[in-house]
């Protein structure tokens, strides 16, 4: 009597070896569209690189949002909303750029970017803005104030530290930047 788990295991071994039979049976794997290789190992280095990638986009969006909000003399809430929106825009854009370079159509690339970065950016923005909100006088600091830049730097570092384990967890489950890895050659 052969158990279905054993059958799946034998099928998986064939797929891992990428023998001819593995590619013929590839269509049986649901959800493996555009398979270009295996996901990266869920190492701390891979998680840190994924987090740094998101952090770069978030930092660009945050700073640009703060600059624009200050330039337009907006209050704290609209400035923070703009900064968060721009953090997502730039975070997704950096991922999109790499996927589009791999020759993927825009719609697919956009879906991959959403899948890869949404949780990471959301956690990063929650922590980053949370630190700024609880830091005394940070919300009222101007771009010319050292407090603005110090609180922003510390909030981004804190967001990096908190988000890295989230990305490690996601990569280990084939999610997050593990999805993007399929498109890098």
C-alpha positions, 0 to 999 in steps of 0.5 A: 500500500503506497501512501499519498505522502510517499508519492508526493515525496517521490514526485518532489525528488524528481522535481528537485533534480530537474531531470526531464521527468521533473519538468514534464511533471512541473505543470502538476505543481500549482502556483509555480508560475514562471519558475526560474530556480529555487527560492533562496535559503532563509538565511539572516543574510538573505533576510537582511538584504531583502529588508535593506531593499525595502528600507531603501525605498521606504527611506526615499519615500519617507524623506521625500514625503517629509520634505514635500509636506514641510515645503507645502506647510502641511500639518503632521497628519497629511505629511505622515500620510504622504510619507507613508504612501511614497514609502510604498510607491518607492519600495514597490518601484525598486522591486518592479525595476528589477523584475521588469529588467528580467523581461517580465510583463508589467502586470506580472511584475506588479503582482510580484512586487505586491506579494514580495514587499507589502508585509515588509513595507507595512511592518517597516512603516508601522515601526518607523512611524511609531517611533517618530510618533512616540519620540518627544517633539520629533513630529514637530522637528523641522528639516533643519533640526538635528532632532528630525534627522536623528529621530528618522535615522533611529526609527529606520534602524529600529524598523530594519531590526524589527522587519528583518525577522519578518522577512526571514520568516517569509523567505523561509515559507517561499514568500516575500523576496523569495518570490522575487528571487525567481526572476533573478538569473 
